[in-house]
Amino acid sequence: MYVKSFSLILPALLSQAYSHAVMAQSTTQNDLPLIEVKAQSRPAATRVSGASKTNGSLLEAPQSISVVNNEDLRDRAANSSKDALAYTPGIIAGQGEGRRDEFYIRGFYSPRETLLDGMRDDSLYFRDLATTDTLEVIKGATAALYGRGAAGGLINRITKKPQARQDNEISLALGSNNQRRVSVDAGGALSNELNARLIAAYDAGDSYRNIVDHKRTLLAPSLSWNISPQTRLLLQTEIQREDHTPDRGIPSLNGRAVAVDASTFYGEKFDFTKTNSDLFKARLEHKFNQQLSLVNNLQYSQTNLDGVNTRNRRVNADNTVSRQITYFPIQQKNLVNQTELTYAIGNHLLLAGLELSQQKRDSLVRQTGTAYPVDLYRPQQLLTAPDFRALPVAIDSRFNADTTALYLQDQIALTNEWDILLGGRFDQFKQKQTNRLLKNAVSERTDNLFSPRMGLVYKITPQQSAYFTISRSHQPAGGDLLYTGSNPLNQVKPLKTDLQEIGLKQEWLDKRLYTSIALFRVEQSNQLTADPTDLTGLRQLQIGRQRNQGLELELQGQLFSATQVNASYTYNDAKIVASNDIRIGNRAEMTPSHNASLWLKQSFSKNWSAGAGIIAHSEQYALTDNTVRLPGYARVDLALTYMQARYDITLKLNNLGNTRYMESANNNVQIQPGAPFNAYLVLNTRF
C-alpha cells in the first residue's frame, strides 16, 4: 500500500512543480563560513550546514532537516537534549540507562549519531546545553559526508562562538525535586583581532525517581583569532564533570509496565556513575579568493566513566524482581581531523574532504549473577555494597578503530529552477579488538565502504521547492567500539541502509511561515539473526532486514504578528521484514506509528508572552519481540515569560495534567516512567 502511494506522490509533486514553474534567480555562495545557524523571522531562510557542509537555506536542501534554535530552547526552558528535541518530528528519546543522551531517529537506534559542529562526537554522556546555539536534526542516511552509522539520521550540535560584541548573561534556575542551576556566558573583543568567550554552568538536583540525583559542572572557554582578512583560527574547549545515579526504570508484568508510582526505584543506594568528559577543538579557515576556501578541523576528546548499576533482570512468580549488580568502567578517546576544500566555479559548488580518525575504547564489565530479589511493588534499598573490583569479569576488552576517508560533493545549478547534488564517501574502517579474557586474543576486520548520495531540487517558485534524494550508509560490526557477537568479527559484514525520500517545502504568509512534507523509505539489511540449522544457537546469519517508511510534516514560523507556531506530525510504519528469531511484521522497538506535537507562543505585549505545547504518541513496544507494550499518551506543557531589556523570567510547567505514561524502555524489564507534573523557574540577566 505504501509503495503504491509513494509511486503516486512523486509524479504529483513533479506535476505541481511544472504547472507552477517560474523563473527564479540563482546565486552561488562562495564563502565558507563557520558552521552556524542564526534564528531568523523567515524560517525557510535559516542557514543550515549539516546536510551538505556548505551554507544553504532549508528550501535549498534536498533532505528533511529540523532546526531547534536558541530562541526555541529559551521559550521551552529546555534543560537537556531530550527536552530540546521533544517537539521535533521523527525523533524519540531513549532511556539511555539514566546516564546518557540517547535517541531513536526515524525508528533506528541512534545512541552515537551525534555531531559537534559537523565533527563526529559519539562518546556516551549527557551533554549540557549551555554551549549549544542550535540543534540540527538531519534525517536519513548521511554517510556520504559523515561516514559509518547514520541509518535514521544525525543530530548536529552547533556551538556558541566568540563574538566581538555580545550580551553577557547570568542565568539562575530553580525547579521541582530540588533542581537548581546557574550558568554564565560572558565574552567580547580582546583586541581588533581576538575575541573570547567563557561559558560555565553548574546543574544539580534530585529527581521524581527515588534515590536518583545528579550534579554537573561545565567550563567552556573559546577564542577566535582573525589572523588576517583571509585567515582565522577558532579554539574551543569543553570540560564537563558529572555524577549521576543510573536508573533502569521499572519492570513489566503481563505485557505492561507494572502498576507502581513513577517514583519507585529498583536499584540500590550505592549505584553511581561518574563521567569526566574533556573536548578540545581547533578550526583553521583560509580563503584564497572568492572561489576557493580551505578549512581544517582538529578535535580531540576523552570520556572516562566509572559506574555501578543494580538493574532489573527478571520478574518472578512470587512477585519479586531479581536483579544484577554491574560495575562498568569505560574509557574512550577520539582524535579526528577533517580537511575540506570548497571551490565555486561556474554553476558548480565543489567540496572535497579528507578525514583521518583514531578511536580507542577500553571496556570492563564485572557483574554478579541474577539474584538479589526485591518486592515487585515495594522495593527497598537494603543491600550492602560489595567489593565491585572483586566481582566476576564478563567483558575486558580494548577496541581500536582507525578511519581514513575521502569524500567528494558537487552541488550543480542545472538551470534557474533545477539543482542537483551528487556526492560520495569512501571509508577504510580498520577494527581491532583485544580480548583480555582470552589471553589477549585479537579480532580484526577492515571494511572498505563506499556511501553514495544524490539529491535533486526543483524550485517551483522562489518560495516553494520539491526534492528527491537517495543515499546509502553502512555500520560496521564494531562501529560502536565494542563487539560482543557470537560470530567472529572478521566474518560479520556491515549493516547496509538505503534511503529514498521525496518532499515539498514552502514559505507562506509573506515568508513568515515555513512548511515541509517528506515521504521516506529506509531499509536496513545484513542484520544478524539466528541460524536455524545451528543446534547450539550461537551461530547467526546476516539475512535480517528492517524497513521503516512513512511521512513527516513540519510547520514553523509566525501565524500572526504576535503568534508563533511549531507543529509536527510523523507516521512511521517500522517493521521487521526478514528474521529467523523475530516474527515477521513486528514493529521496531521504541517507534510509535503516530507522534505529533504542537507549540504555540502568544505575545500579549512587549513584556508578556505565554507558550503552550502538547506532545502525543501512539503506542510503542519496548523491544522488537513486541511482548511489552507502552501505551500511547498525550502530555501538555505551559510556559509564561516576562521580559525586560536586561532580564527575563520564565515559568515552565511540565505535564500540566499529571499524565501517567511510559516514556521509554531499555528492554522488557527496564521501562522509564515519564515525569509527573513539575515546575521550573528561570531568570536570565544580561549586562
C-alpha positions as CSV (number, residue, x, y, z in Angstrom):
1,M,0.0,0.0,0.0
2,Y,2.8,2.4,1.0
3,V,4.9,1.6,-2.1
4,K,1.9,2.4,-4.3
5,S,1.3,5.8,-2.6
6,F,5.0,6.6,-2.8
7,S,5.0,6.0,-6.5
8,L,1.9,8.2,-7.0
9,I,3.1,11.1,-5.0
10,L,6.4,11.7,-6.8
11,P,4.6,12.3,-10.2
12,A,2.1,14.5,-8.3
13,L,4.9,16.6,-6.9
14,L,6.6,17.0,-10.2
15,S,3.3,17.8,-11.9
16,Q,2.7,20.5,-9.5
17,A,6.2,21.8,-10.0
18,Y,5.8,22.0,-13.8
19,S,2.4,23.7,-13.5
20,H,3.7,26.5,-11.2
21,A,7.2,26.9,-12.7
22,V,8.5,30.4,-12.8
23,M,12.0,31.8,-13.3
24,A,14.0,32.0,-10.1
25,Q,17.2,33.9,-9.5
26,S,20.2,31.6,-8.9
27,T,23.1,32.7,-6.7
28,T,26.3,31.0,-5.8
29,Q,27.6,31.0,-2.3
30,N,31.3,31.4,-2.5
31,D,32.1,32.0,1.2
32,L,32.5,29.1,3.6
33,P,31.6,30.5,7.0
34,L,31.8,28.8,10.3
35,I,29.1,26.1,10.7
36,E,26.5,28.2,12.4
37,V,22.8,28.9,12.3
38,K,21.1,32.2,13.2
39,A,17.5,32.5,14.2
40,Q,15.5,34.5,11.7
41,S,12.0,35.7,11.3
42,R,11.9,34.0,8.0
43,P,12.2,30.3,8.9
44,A,13.0,28.9,5.5
45,A,15.9,31.3,5.2
46,T,17.6,29.7,8.2
47,R,21.1,28.8,7.1
48,V,21.9,25.1,7.7
49,S,25.2,23.4,7.1
50,G,24.9,19.9,8.3
51,A,23.1,18.5,5.3
52,S,25.8,19.5,2.7
53,K,28.7,21.0,4.8
54,T,28.1,24.2,2.8
55,N,25.9,27.1,3.9
56,G,22.4,26.9,2.4
57,S,18.8,27.5,3.3
58,L,16.2,24.9,4.3
59,L,14.5,25.4,0.9
60,E,17.6,24.6,-1.0
61,A,18.5,21.3,0.9
62,P,17.4,18.1,-0.8
63,Q,16.7,16.5,2.5
64,S,14.4,16.7,5.6
65,I,16.1,18.9,8.3
66,S,14.6,20.1,11.5
67,V,16.2,23.0,13.4
68,V,15.9,23.9,17.0
69,N,17.4,27.3,17.6
70,N,18.4,29.2,20.7
71,E,15.1,31.0,20.9
72,D,13.3,27.7,20.9
73,L,15.5,26.5,23.8
74,R,14.7,29.6,25.8
75,D,10.9,29.6,25.1
76,R,10.6,26.0,26.3
77,A,13.1,26.3,29.1
78,A,14.8,23.2,27.7
79,N,17.5,21.9,30.1
80,S,18.5,18.7,28.2
81,S,18.8,17.4,24.7
82,K,15.7,15.3,25.4
83,D,13.7,18.4,26.3
84,A,15.2,20.4,23.3
85,L,14.1,17.8,20.7
86,A,10.8,16.8,22.2
87,Y,8.8,18.8,19.6
88,T,10.9,17.6,16.6
89,P,9.4,15.2,14.1
90,G,10.9,11.7,13.6
91,I,12.9,11.6,16.9
92,I,12.1,9.7,20.1
93,A,14.2,9.9,23.3
94,G,15.5,6.6,24.6
95,Q,16.2,5.6,28.2
96,G,19.9,5.8,28.0
97,E,20.3,3.8,31.1
98,G,19.5,7.0,33.0
99,R,23.1,8.3,32.4
100,R,23.4,9.5,28.8
101,D,21.7,11.1,25.8
102,E,20.0,8.5,23.6
103,F,17.6,8.8,20.7
104,Y,15.8,6.8,18.0
105,I,15.7,8.7,14.7
106,R,13.1,7.6,12.2
107,G,12.8,4.3,14.2
108,F,16.5,3.4,14.2
109,Y,18.5,3.2,17.4
110,S,21.0,6.1,17.2
111,P,23.0,6.5,20.5
112,R,26.1,7.6,18.7
113,E,24.7,9.6,15.8
114,T,25.8,12.9,17.2
115,L,28.0,15.7,15.7
116,L,29.6,18.7,17.2
117,D,29.8,21.5,14.5
118,G,29.9,18.8,11.8
119,M,32.5,16.6,13.6
120,R,31.9,13.1,15.0
121,D,31.1,13.4,18.7
122,D,30.0,9.9,19.7
123,S,31.0,9.5,23.3
124,L,28.1,8.5,25.6
125,Y,27.1,11.1,28.2
126,F,24.6,13.8,29.0
127,R,25.6,17.0,27.1
128,D,25.0,20.3,28.9
129,L,23.2,22.7,26.6
130,A,24.9,25.9,27.9
131,T,27.3,25.9,24.9
132,T,24.6,25.0,22.4
133,D,23.3,27.6,20.0
134,T,21.3,25.4,17.6
135,L,20.5,21.7,17.1
136,E,20.1,20.4,13.5
137,V,18.4,17.0,13.1
138,I,19.4,15.8,9.6
139,K,17.1,12.9,8.6
140,G,18.1,9.9,6.6
141,A,21.3,8.1,5.7
142,T,24.1,10.7,5.8
143,A,27.2,8.6,5.4
144,A,28.2,10.3,2.1
145,L,29.5,13.1,4.3
146,Y,29.9,11.7,7.8
147,G,30.8,8.0,7.4
148,R,29.6,5.0,9.3
149,G,26.3,4.7,11.0
150,A,23.5,7.3,10.4
151,A,20.7,4.9,9.4
152,G,17.9,7.2,10.6
153,G,19.8,10.5,10.7
154,L,22.2,12.6,12.8
155,I,21.9,15.3,15.5
156,N,24.3,18.2,14.8
157,R,25.0,20.3,17.9
158,I,26.2,23.8,16.8
159,T,28.1,25.7,19.5
160,K,28.1,29.3,20.5
161,K,31.2,31.1,19.1
162,P,33.2,34.1,20.4
163,Q,31.9,37.5,19.1
164,A,33.3,41.0,19.3
165,R,30.0,42.2,20.9
166,Q,27.6,40.1,22.9
167,D,25.3,40.3,25.8
168,N,27.0,38.9,28.9
169,E,24.5,36.7,30.7
170,I,23.9,35.0,34.1
171,S,21.1,32.5,34.4
172,L,19.6,31.2,37.6
173,A,17.0,28.4,37.7
174,L,15.1,26.5,40.4
175,G,12.7,23.6,39.9
176,S,10.8,20.8,41.4
177,N,12.7,18.0,43.1
178,N,15.4,20.4,44.4
179,Q,16.5,21.2,40.8
180,R,18.9,24.2,40.7
181,R,21.2,25.6,38.1
182,V,23.4,28.6,37.5
183,S,25.2,29.4,34.2
184,V,27.4,32.3,33.0
185,D,28.0,33.3,29.4
186,A,30.5,36.2,29.0
187,G,32.8,37.4,26.3
188,G,33.7,40.0,23.8
189,A,36.7,41.6,21.9
190,L,40.1,41.4,23.5
191,S,41.6,43.3,20.6
192,N,40.8,44.1,16.9
193,E,41.9,40.5,16.1
194,L,40.9,38.5,19.2
195,N,37.5,37.6,20.5
196,A,37.0,35.4,23.6
197,R,34.1,33.7,25.3
198,L,33.7,31.8,28.6
199,I,30.7,29.7,29.4
200,A,30.3,27.9,32.7
201,A,27.4,26.0,34.3
202,Y,26.5,24.2,37.5
203,D,23.5,21.9,37.4
204,A,22.3,19.7,40.3
205,G,19.2,18.2,41.8
206,D,17.2,15.2,42.8
207,S,14.6,13.5,40.6
208,Y,10.9,12.4,40.6
209,R,12.6,9.0,40.9
210,N,13.5,7.9,44.4
211,I,17.3,7.8,45.2
212,V,18.2,9.3,41.8
213,D,20.2,12.6,41.8
214,H,22.8,14.4,39.8
215,K,25.5,17.1,39.9
216,R,27.2,18.5,36.8
217,T,29.7,21.2,36.2
218,L,30.8,22.7,32.8
219,L,33.6,25.0,31.9
220,A,33.9,26.0,28.2
221,P,36.4,28.8,27.2
222,S,36.8,29.7,23.5
223,L,39.0,32.1,21.5
224,S,38.8,33.3,17.9
225,W,41.7,35.0,16.1
226,N,41.4,36.8,12.9
227,I,45.0,36.2,11.7
228,S,44.4,38.2,8.5
229,P,41.4,39.2,6.4
230,Q,41.6,35.8,4.7
231,T,42.6,33.6,7.7
232,R,41.0,32.9,11.1
233,L,41.5,30.4,13.9
234,L,38.9,29.2,16.4
235,L,39.9,27.3,19.6
236,Q,37.2,25.7,21.8
237,T,37.3,23.6,24.9
238,E,34.5,21.9,26.9
239,I,35.4,20.4,30.3
240,Q,32.4,18.6,31.9
241,R,32.2,16.6,35.2
242,E,29.0,14.8,36.2
243,D,27.9,12.5,39.0
244,H,24.6,10.8,38.2
245,T,22.6,7.9,39.6
246,P,22.0,5.4,36.8
247,D,18.3,4.4,36.5
248,R,16.9,1.4,34.7
249,G,13.3,2.2,35.4
250,I,10.6,-0.2,36.4
251,P,9.8,-3.8,35.3
252,S,6.8,-5.1,33.4
253,L,4.2,-7.7,34.2
254,N,1.8,-9.4,31.8
255,G,3.0,-7.3,28.9
256,R,2.6,-3.9,30.6
257,A,4.7,-1.8,32.9
258,V,4.0,-2.8,36.5
259,A,1.4,-0.5,38.2
260,V,3.7,1.3,40.7
261,D,4.2,5.0,41.4
262,A,6.6,6.8,38.9
263,S,9.0,7.4,41.8
264,T,9.6,3.7,42.5
265,F,13.2,2.8,42.2
266,Y,14.6,-0.8,41.9
267,G,18.3,0.0,42.2
268,E,20.4,0.4,45.3
269,K,21.8,3.4,47.2
270,F,25.3,2.6,46.2
271,D,24.6,2.9,42.4
272,F,26.5,5.7,40.8
273,T,28.1,6.9,37.6
274,K,31.0,9.5,37.5
275,T,31.6,10.8,34.0
276,N,34.6,13.1,33.1
277,S,34.5,14.5,29.6
278,D,37.1,16.7,28.0
279,L,37.0,18.1,24.5
280,F,39.3,20.4,22.5
281,K,38.6,21.7,19.0
282,A,40.7,23.8,16.6
283,R,39.3,25.2,13.4
284,L,41.5,27.0,10.8
285,E,40.0,28.7,7.8
286,H,41.7,30.3,4.9
287,K,40.0,32.0,2.0
288,F,42.3,32.0,-1.1
289,N,39.9,34.1,-3.2
290,Q,36.2,34.5,-3.8
291,Q,36.0,30.9,-5.2
292,L,38.4,28.8,-3.2
293,S,38.4,28.2,0.6
294,L,40.2,25.7,2.9
295,V,39.0,24.6,6.3
296,N,40.8,22.2,8.7
297,N,39.1,20.9,11.9
298,L,41.0,19.1,14.6
299,Q,39.1,17.6,17.5
300,Y,40.3,15.6,20.5
301,S,38.0,14.2,23.2
302,Q,38.3,11.8,26.1
303,T,35.5,10.4,28.2
304,N,36.1,8.4,31.4
305,L,33.2,6.7,33.0
306,D,33.2,4.9,36.3
307,G,29.9,3.3,37.5
308,V,27.8,0.7,39.3
309,N,24.3,-0.2,38.4
310,T,21.8,-2.6,40.0
311,R,19.4,-3.4,37.2
312,N,16.2,-5.4,36.8
313,R,16.7,-8.7,35.1
314,R,13.6,-10.9,35.8
315,V,10.1,-10.8,37.4
316,N,9.5,-13.9,39.4
317,A,6.3,-15.9,40.1
318,D,6.4,-14.8,43.8
319,N,6.0,-11.1,42.8
320,T,9.7,-10.3,43.3
321,V,12.2,-8.8,40.9
322,S,15.6,-10.4,40.5
323,R,18.5,-8.0,39.8
324,Q,22.1,-7.9,38.8
325,I,24.9,-5.7,40.1
326,T,27.2,-4.4,37.3
327,Y,30.4,-2.5,37.6
328,F,31.3,-0.9,34.2
329,P,34.3,1.5,33.9
330,I,34.8,2.7,30.3
331,Q,37.4,5.0,28.8
332,Q,37.0,6.4,25.3
333,K,39.4,8.6,23.3
334,N,38.7,10.2,19.9
335,L,41.2,12.1,17.7
336,V,39.6,13.3,14.4
337,N,41.0,15.6,11.7
338,Q,39.0,16.9,8.8
339,T,40.5,18.9,5.9
340,E,37.9,20.4,3.4
341,L,38.4,22.3,0.3
342,T,35.5,24.2,-1.3
343,Y,35.7,25.6,-4.8
344,A,32.9,27.6,-6.6
345,I,33.3,27.6,-10.4
346,G,30.5,28.5,-12.8
347,N,27.4,26.7,-11.7
348,H,29.2,24.2,-9.5
349,L,30.0,24.3,-5.8
350,L,32.6,21.6,-5.2
351,L,33.5,20.1,-1.8
352,A,36.4,17.7,-1.3
353,G,37.3,16.4,2.2
354,L,39.8,14.1,3.9
355,E,39.1,12.7,7.3
356,L,41.6,10.8,9.5
357,S,40.5,9.5,12.9
358,Q,41.7,7.2,15.7
359,Q,39.3,6.0,18.3
360,K,40.1,3.9,21.3
361,R,37.8,2.4,23.9
362,D,38.6,0.3,27.0
363,S,35.6,-1.6,28.4
364,L,35.5,-3.6,31.6
365,V,32.3,-5.2,32.9
366,R,32.2,-7.0,36.3
367,Q,28.9,-8.4,37.4
368,T,27.1,-10.7,39.7
369,G,24.6,-13.4,38.7
370,T,20.9,-12.7,38.6
371,A,19.7,-12.7,42.2
372,Y,19.1,-10.1,44.9
373,P,15.3,-10.2,44.7
374,V,13.2,-7.2,45.9
375,D,9.4,-6.9,46.2
376,L,7.8,-6.1,42.9
377,Y,5.5,-3.4,44.3
378,R,7.5,-2.1,47.3
379,P,11.3,-2.5,46.6
380,Q,13.6,-1.4,49.3
381,Q,17.3,-0.4,49.1
382,L,18.9,-2.6,51.8
383,L,21.9,-4.2,50.1
384,T,25.4,-3.6,51.4
385,A,27.8,-2.6,48.6
386,P,30.0,-5.5,47.5
387,D,33.7,-5.1,46.5
388,F,33.0,-4.1,42.9
389,R,36.5,-4.8,41.8
390,A,36.2,-8.4,43.0
391,L,33.1,-9.3,41.0
392,P,33.4,-11.8,38.2
393,V,34.6,-10.4,34.9
394,A,32.2,-10.6,31.9
395,I,33.9,-8.2,29.5
396,D,37.5,-7.0,29.4
397,S,38.5,-5.6,26.0
398,R,40.3,-2.9,24.2
399,F,38.9,-1.7,20.9
400,N,40.8,0.4,18.3
401,A,39.1,1.9,15.3
402,D,41.1,3.8,12.6
403,T,39.3,5.6,9.8
404,T,40.7,7.0,6.6
405,A,38.0,8.7,4.4
406,L,37.8,10.7,1.3
407,Y,34.5,12.5,0.4
408,L,33.5,14.5,-2.7
409,Q,30.4,16.5,-3.4
410,D,29.2,18.7,-6.3
411,Q,26.2,21.0,-6.0
412,I,25.2,22.0,-9.5
413,A,22.7,24.7,-10.6
414,L,21.5,23.0,-13.7
415,T,19.1,25.8,-14.5
416,N,17.4,28.6,-12.6
417,E,14.9,26.1,-11.4
418,W,16.8,22.8,-11.1
419,D,19.7,21.9,-8.7
420,I,21.4,18.6,-8.3
421,L,23.6,17.3,-5.5
422,L,26.0,14.4,-6.2
423,G,28.3,13.0,-3.5
424,G,30.0,10.0,-2.2
425,R,32.4,9.0,0.5
426,F,35.0,6.2,0.6
427,D,35.9,4.9,4.1
428,Q,38.5,2.5,5.1
429,F,37.5,1.4,8.6
430,K,40.0,-0.7,10.5
431,Q,38.7,-2.5,13.6
432,K,40.9,-4.3,16.2
433,Q,39.5,-5.8,19.4
434,T,41.8,-7.3,22.0
435,N,40.0,-9.7,24.4
436,R,41.9,-9.8,27.7
437,L,39.7,-12.7,28.9
438,L,41.1,-14.9,26.2
439,K,44.8,-14.2,26.8
440,N,44.7,-11.0,24.7
441,A,43.2,-12.8,21.7
442,V,42.9,-10.3,18.8
443,S,40.0,-10.0,16.4
444,E,40.4,-7.8,13.3
445,R,38.5,-6.6,10.3
446,T,38.9,-3.9,7.7
447,D,35.9,-2.7,5.8
448,N,36.3,-0.6,2.6
449,L,33.0,1.2,2.2
450,F,31.5,3.5,-0.4
451,S,28.5,5.6,0.5
452,P,26.8,7.4,-2.4
453,R,24.2,10.2,-2.4
454,M,22.1,12.0,-5.0
455,G,19.6,14.8,-4.4
456,L,17.5,16.7,-6.9
457,V,15.8,20.1,-6.1
458,Y,13.2,21.8,-8.3
459,K,12.4,25.4,-7.3
460,I,8.7,25.7,-8.2
461,T,8.7,29.3,-7.2
462,P,11.2,31.4,-5.1
463,Q,9.1,30.3,-2.1
464,Q,8.5,26.6,-2.9
465,S,10.7,23.7,-3.8
466,A,10.3,20.0,-4.3
467,Y,13.1,17.5,-3.8
468,F,14.1,13.8,-4.3
469,T,17.0,12.1,-2.6
470,I,18.6,8.7,-2.4
471,S,21.6,7.6,-0.3
472,R,23.3,4.7,1.3
473,S,25.1,4.2,4.6
474,H,27.0,1.4,6.4
475,Q,27.5,0.5,10.0
476,P,30.4,-2.0,10.6
477,A,30.1,-4.6,13.3
478,G,32.5,-2.7,15.6
479,G,31.1,0.7,14.8
480,D,30.1,1.2,18.5
481,L,33.7,0.5,19.5
482,L,32.7,-2.9,21.1
483,Y,31.9,-6.2,19.6
484,T,30.1,-8.9,21.6
485,G,28.5,-11.0,18.9
486,S,28.8,-14.8,18.7
487,N,30.1,-14.8,15.1
488,P,33.8,-14.0,14.7
489,L,34.3,-10.2,14.0
490,N,36.1,-10.8,10.7
491,Q,33.0,-12.7,9.4
492,V,30.4,-10.0,10.1
493,K,29.5,-7.7,7.2
494,P,28.5,-4.1,7.9
495,L,24.8,-3.2,8.2
496,K,23.6,-1.5,5.0
497,T,21.0,1.2,4.9
498,D,19.3,2.6,1.8
499,L,17.2,5.8,1.8
500,Q,14.7,7.1,-0.7
501,E,12.9,10.3,0.1
502,I,10.8,12.9,-1.6
503,G,9.5,16.1,-0.2
504,L,7.9,19.5,-0.7
505,K,9.0,22.7,1.2
506,Q,7.2,26.1,1.1
507,E,7.1,29.6,2.6
508,W,3.7,31.1,3.3
509,L,2.2,34.4,4.6
510,D,4.8,36.7,3.1
511,K,7.6,34.3,4.1
512,R,6.7,34.3,7.8
513,L,5.6,30.6,7.8
514,Y,7.6,27.5,6.6
515,T,6.2,24.1,6.0
516,S,7.8,20.8,4.9
517,I,6.4,17.5,3.8
518,A,8.6,14.4,3.5
519,L,7.9,10.8,2.4
520,F,10.7,8.4,3.3
521,R,11.6,4.8,3.0
522,V,14.6,3.5,4.9
523,E,15.6,-0.2,4.7
524,Q,18.4,-1.7,6.7
525,S,19.8,-5.1,5.7
526,N,22.5,-7.5,6.9
527,Q,21.0,-7.6,10.4
528,L,22.1,-10.6,12.4
529,T,19.5,-13.3,13.1
530,A,19.6,-16.9,14.3
531,D,20.8,-19.7,12.1
532,P,18.0,-22.4,12.3
533,T,20.5,-25.1,11.3
534,D,22.8,-24.5,14.3
535,L,21.7,-26.6,17.3
536,T,23.9,-24.7,19.7
537,G,22.0,-21.5,19.0
538,L,25.2,-19.5,18.7
539,R,25.7,-19.0,15.0
540,Q,24.0,-16.2,13.3
541,L,23.1,-15.3,9.7
542,Q,23.0,-11.8,8.2
543,I,19.7,-12.1,6.5
544,G,17.7,-9.8,8.8
545,R,16.0,-6.7,7.4
546,Q,14.1,-3.8,8.9
547,R,12.0,-1.4,6.8
548,N,10.8,2.0,8.1
549,Q,8.6,4.1,5.8
550,G,6.4,7.0,6.5
551,L,5.5,10.6,6.4
552,E,6.8,13.7,8.2
553,L,5.1,17.1,8.4
554,E,6.5,20.2,10.0
555,L,5.2,23.8,10.3
556,Q,7.1,26.7,12.0
557,G,7.1,30.4,12.0
558,Q,4.7,33.3,12.6
559,L,0.9,32.8,12.1
560,F,0.2,36.4,13.1
561,S,2.3,39.3,14.2
562,A,2.3,38.1,17.9
563,T,1.7,34.4,17.4
564,Q,4.5,31.8,16.7
565,V,3.9,28.2,16.0
566,N,5.9,25.0,15.8
567,A,3.9,21.9,14.8
568,S,4.9,18.4,13.6
569,Y,3.4,15.0,12.8
570,T,5.2,11.7,12.0
571,Y,3.7,8.5,10.7
572,N,6.3,5.7,10.7
573,D,5.4,2.1,9.6
574,A,8.5,0.5,11.1
575,K,8.5,-3.3,10.5
576,I,10.8,-6.3,10.7
577,V,10.6,-7.8,7.2
578,A,13.1,-10.6,7.5
579,S,14.3,-12.5,10.6
580,N,14.7,-16.0,11.9
581,D,14.1,-15.1,15.6
582,I,11.6,-12.2,15.4
583,R,8.1,-12.6,14.0
584,I,7.9,-11.0,10.5
585,G,5.8,-7.9,10.7
586,N,6.6,-7.0,14.2
587,R,7.1,-3.3,14.9
588,A,10.6,-1.9,15.5
589,E,11.2,-1.0,19.2
590,M,10.6,2.4,20.5
591,T,8.8,3.6,17.4
592,P,5.2,4.7,17.6
593,S,3.2,4.6,14.4
594,H,2.0,8.2,15.1
595,N,3.5,11.0,17.0
596,A,2.6,14.7,16.9
597,S,3.5,17.9,18.7
598,L,2.3,21.5,18.8
599,W,3.9,24.5,20.5
600,L,2.2,27.9,20.3
601,K,3.7,31.1,21.7
602,Q,1.5,34.2,22.0
603,S,2.9,37.6,22.9
604,F,0.4,39.8,24.8
605,S,2.5,42.9,25.0
606,K,6.2,43.8,24.6
607,N,6.8,42.3,28.1
608,W,4.5,39.3,28.4
609,S,4.2,36.1,26.4
610,A,2.8,32.6,27.0
611,G,3.6,29.3,25.4
612,A,1.5,26.1,25.3
613,G,2.6,22.7,24.0
614,I,1.1,19.3,23.5
615,I,3.1,16.1,22.7
616,A,1.1,12.9,21.7
617,H,2.5,9.5,20.9
618,S,0.6,6.3,19.9
619,E,1.5,3.0,21.5
620,Q,5.0,1.6,21.0
621,Y,6.9,-1.5,22.1
622,A,9.9,-1.9,24.4
623,L,11.6,-4.4,22.1
624,T,11.0,-5.8,18.6
625,D,9.6,-9.0,20.1
626,N,6.5,-6.9,20.8
627,T,5.7,-8.6,24.1
628,V,5.7,-5.5,26.2
629,R,3.6,-2.5,25.1
630,L,4.0,1.1,26.2
631,P,0.5,2.7,25.8
632,G,0.0,5.9,23.9
633,Y,-0.3,9.2,25.7
634,A,-0.6,12.9,25.4
635,R,1.2,15.5,27.6
636,V,0.6,19.2,28.0
637,D,3.3,21.8,28.9
638,L,2.9,25.6,29.6
639,A,5.3,28.5,29.8
640,L,4.9,32.1,30.9
641,T,7.6,34.7,30.2
642,Y,8.1,38.3,31.4
643,M,10.8,40.2,29.5
644,Q,12.7,43.4,30.0
645,A,15.7,44.7,28.2
646,R,18.1,43.4,30.8
647,Y,16.4,40.4,32.2
648,D,13.6,37.9,31.6
649,I,11.8,35.4,33.8
650,T,10.2,32.2,32.5
651,L,8.0,29.8,34.5
652,K,7.7,26.4,32.8
653,L,5.0,23.9,33.9
654,N,5.6,20.4,32.5
655,N,3.0,17.7,32.2
656,L,0.3,20.0,33.4
657,G,-2.3,17.3,33.7
658,N,0.0,15.0,35.6
659,T,-0.4,12.3,33.0
660,R,1.0,8.9,33.9
661,Y,2.9,7.5,30.9
662,M,5.8,5.3,30.0
663,E,8.3,7.4,28.2
664,S,10.9,4.9,27.0
665,A,12.4,1.4,27.6
666,N,15.8,-0.2,27.6
667,N,14.3,-3.7,27.3
668,N,11.2,-5.5,28.5
669,V,12.0,-5.2,32.3
670,Q,13.6,-1.8,32.3
671,I,10.9,0.8,31.4
672,Q,11.2,4.5,32.2
673,P,8.1,6.2,33.5
674,G,7.6,9.8,32.4
675,A,8.0,12.7,34.8
676,P,4.8,13.7,36.6
677,F,3.8,17.4,36.9
678,N,6.8,19.6,37.7
679,A,7.7,23.3,37.6
680,Y,10.9,25.1,36.5
681,L,11.6,28.8,37.0
682,V,14.4,30.6,35.1
683,L,15.9,34.1,35.5
684,N,18.2,35.3,32.7
685,T,20.0,38.6,33.4
686,R,22.1,40.5,30.7
687,F,24.7,43.1,31.2
